[in-house]
Amino acid sequence: MATARFPGKTVDVAAATNLSYPALRRPLCVNGTQWILYLLEECVDNVWEYWSVVIGLISMFCFLLSTLPQVYEAYRNGKVEEAMSFGFLFFLFSGDLTSFAGCYLTSQLPIQIVTVVFYIFTDMILISQFLYYKIKNSSSGKSPLLKWLCFLWCGSATLVLLVLPKLITDNSTTLDTQIPATSNTVEITGYVCGYLASIFYLSSRFPQLYKNFQRQSTEGTSYLLFALAMMGNGTYGLSVIVVLPALGGSKQTFILKHLAWLIGSLGVLVLDFFVTAQFIMYRKNKSAKGSPLVKVPEVEPLLCEEEELSAF
């Protein structure tokens, strides 16, 4: 979950777009970058903040694409239940779910809420594929009912993906205007959700590492899933570090506010290096097993010589 990158800096988007909203009484962003102002509602007026936002968007884009290669690999291979650990999928889904709760409780931007909902949607697709192929491969024949249930499930999830972000953002705005006195408690709860999400994300890699070690293979899993996650986690950490020179207040306070997500991102980045090592090692094992055995031509002549000697 991404939190507000520049605490204390507020923007009046209505005034910036020449619209009159008297309820919004926040300072005008005069020298800010316009496309960032419209897209993220953040006032970015120096180069450090600008590159922090750009790197953060690259991180978000990497995470959005990370699960798609695994979805294709599972469809192509058809044995995802043998390659993927259900613990990996479960903890990944739990991490995104708690990130979503944190986004909602701390009233994050609509683009952040929509992004987290998309993460949850792709997690549901991965879990659905896992269960579908597990049931299909364990049964003796093809089940038309299972296929129709899969289509129904995917259609329902798509409908929820389209409707849920709008309902949540509207409800979040209503809550902000009705109960401002509970903002501190809600914010603390959001940070607790951030730490829980970090624990879930860190826990997700261990079942998959054990699964790969147990099989001595990474066949059936797409390395792009982990490579894009590494790029996303690395660029997220970099986006937080890059903005430090532009901060006017306490840098320690800023780091503490982002500590939960930094621990999760950089910790998972380290664990993904171990997954990368497994892909390299087990690829060598696969090539060694696939090489044909070399015949020894001297076996037959040696046997003939032994028979001649025994005859004497």
N, C-alpha and C positions, 0 to 999 in steps of 0.2 A: 504494500500500500504506500503510495506517495503522499506525503503530507505537504502543507504549505511551505514552499521553498524559502520564502523571505518573510519571516514573522515580523509583524509590526508595520509592513508596507501594505497599504490598502489602496484600492482603486475604485473610482466611480465610473463604471462603464457607461452608465446612462448619460452622464455629462460629457464623456468623451465622444459619444455618438450624437451629441446635440439633442438628446431626448430629455424630457423633464420628469424626474422621479423624485418628488420631494421627500419621500420616505428614506431614500438613500443619502445619508449625510457623511460622505467620505471624501477625502481630498482628491483633487483632479490630478491625473497623471499627464503632465505636460510634455516631458521629454522622453516618454516611454516608446518602445517599439510597438507599432500599431498592430501588427499581425499577432504578436504575443498577447497584447491587451485584449483583442477580440476573442482569441481562441482559449486562453487560459485565465483571463482576468487578472493578470499580474503586471505590475508596473516595473518594467525592466529598462533602466536608463544608464547602464554602464556595460562594458564589454565582458566583465566577469559573470554578471548575471545573465547576459545574453547567451554566452556559451554554455552556461549551466543549464539553461532551458533547452537549448538545441541538443545537448548530450542527453538530457533527460528524455526528450522526445525520441531520440534514437534508441534509448533503452526500452521505452514503451513499445516501439515498433518491433524490436527484437523479441520481446515477450509475446506480442500478438501473433508472431509467425512461428514461435518455437514448437507448438504442439502439432501444427499442420503436417510436417514431414512424418511424424509418428503415426498420424491418422492414415496417411497414404501407405506407409510401410505395413501397418496392420492389415489394411485392405488387400495389399499385394501378397503378403506372406500368408495370411489366414491362420497363423498360429501365435497370436499375440499373447495368449494365456501361458504359453511356454516361455516366452521371452521377457515379458514384463512382470514385475512384482505388484501384486494388488496393494501391498503396503505402500509402495511408492505412489500409486494413484490415489489412495485414500488420504495420505498425509498431504499430498499436493492439493487435493480438493479441500481439505480442512484448512490449509493455510490460506487459500484464496477466499474461503468462506469467512474466516476471521478477519482477513484484510478488508473484505466488503463491509463487515460489521463496523470496523474501525473507520472506514470512509464515511459510512452513514452517520455514526455517532459524532464524529468531529466535523460534519458538514463540509466535506471536501467538494471540489469543483465537479460539475456534471461530467466533464470529459474523464475524470478519474473514476467516477462511479460507473460510467458506461464501460470503461476499460476493464475494471475488475469483474463486472458482470460477464463480459466476453471471456475472461479467463475461466470463470466458473462454467460457462457454456462449453468451452473446449474440454475442460476436465470431465464434464458429463459425457461428452462424446467419447473420450478415451475409456472411461469406465463402462459405457454402453458397449463399445467394441469388445472390451475384455470379456464382459459377461456373455455377449452374443456368440463370440467364437468359442468360448468355453462350453456353452450349452450345445452349440452346433457340432463341435468336434467330439463331444462326449456321447452324443446321440448317434444312432445307427444310420439314419437317413436325414434328408432335408425336411425341415418343418416349415410349411407355409405360414402357420400361425406365428412362429417366431419372427419371420421376416416382416409380417404385418405389424406385430408389436413393436419391432424396431423402428419402422417408419412412423408409427403413431407417437412413439416416445420422442424421436427427433423432431417431428412436427410440433409437438407440444413445447419442447424446449426452445425451439426457434420462436414460437409465439411469445413465450415468457421473456425471451431475450429482447424482443421488439417493444414489449409493453412495460416491463418492469422498470427500466431506467427512468422513464417519464414519470411514473407514479412515485418512485422513490425521491427524485429531485423535487417534485412538487410538495411532497409531504415533509421533506427536510426543510424547505423554505418556510412552510407553515410552522414547524416546530421552532425554528429560529426566532420567529416574530412573536410566538406565544409564551415561551418559557425561557427568557434570557437568564434568569437567576440560576438555572441548573447547568450553565455552560461549562463551569469548571469541573463539575462531577462527570459530565458527559465526555469532556476532553480527556480526563484521567482514564475513564473506561476505554476510550479509543486507543490510548497508548498501551493499556493492558492488552487489548486485542492485537496491537502491533507486536508485542513480545510473544504472545501466543502464536501468532502467524510465523514469526521467526523460528520458534521451536518446531512447529509443524514442517516448515520448509527444510530445516536441518535434518529432521528425522526422516524425511522422504527419501534421502539418498541411501541410507544404510540398508533398507530392504533390497534395493536394486543392486547395490554393490555385492551383497551376499548372494543374490540370485545369479548374478554373472559369475561369481566365484564358484558357486555350486555347479553350474552348468559348464564352466570353463569355456564359455562362449558368450558373444554379444549378438549373435544372429537373431534377427527378428526385431531388433530395436534400431531406431534411426539415430545416428550420431548427431544429426542436425538438431535434434531435440535438446541435447546437452550443450552443443556448441553455441546455439542461439541463446540459451539460458545463461551461458558463461558471458557472452557479449552483453546481454541485458543487465546482469548483476554487476559486471565490471563497469559499464558506462553509468549505471545508477550511482555506484559509489564515487565515481569520478565527478558526476554532476554535483554531488554534495560537497566534495572537496574543492572544486573549482571556484565556488561562490564565496569561500571563506575570506579572501582578500577584500571583498566588497562589503563585508558586514561591518556596521558601525558599532554594534553592541558587543556583548560577550560572546566570543566564539565557543567557549565551553558550554554555554547554555544552548547554543544552536546545535552542537554535536550531541548533547544529551537528549535533545528533542528528536533527533534522527537516529539515536543509537540503536534502537530496536531493529529498524530496517537496515541499518548498516551491518549489524551482526548477522542478520538473516542473509543479506545479499553477499557479503564477503565470505561468510562461512560456507554457503552453498557453492560459491565460486571455487573455494579450496577443495571441497568434496568432489566437484565435477572434474577437477584435474585427476583425481584417482579413477573416476569413470573413464576419462580419456586414456589413462594408462592401461586400463582393462581392454579397451577397444584395440589398442596397439598390440598388447601381448597376445590376446586371443585370436587376433587376425593372423599372427605368425603361427600359432598352433594349428589354425585351420589350414594354412598353406602347407604346413609340414605333414599333416594327416592326409592331405589330398595328393601328395606326390607319390608316384608309383614305386613299388619295391623293385630294386635292382636284382636281377637274377645272377647267380654265381655260376659261370660256365665251367669252373674247375671241378664241380662236385661229381659229375658223371665220370670223367677220366680217372679221378682218384679212386672211385669205387671199382672201376675195371682193374686198376693196378693191384688193389687189395685182393681181388679174386684170383689173379694170376699168381701172386705170391703164395696164397693158400693152397694152390694146386700143386706146387713144388713141395 
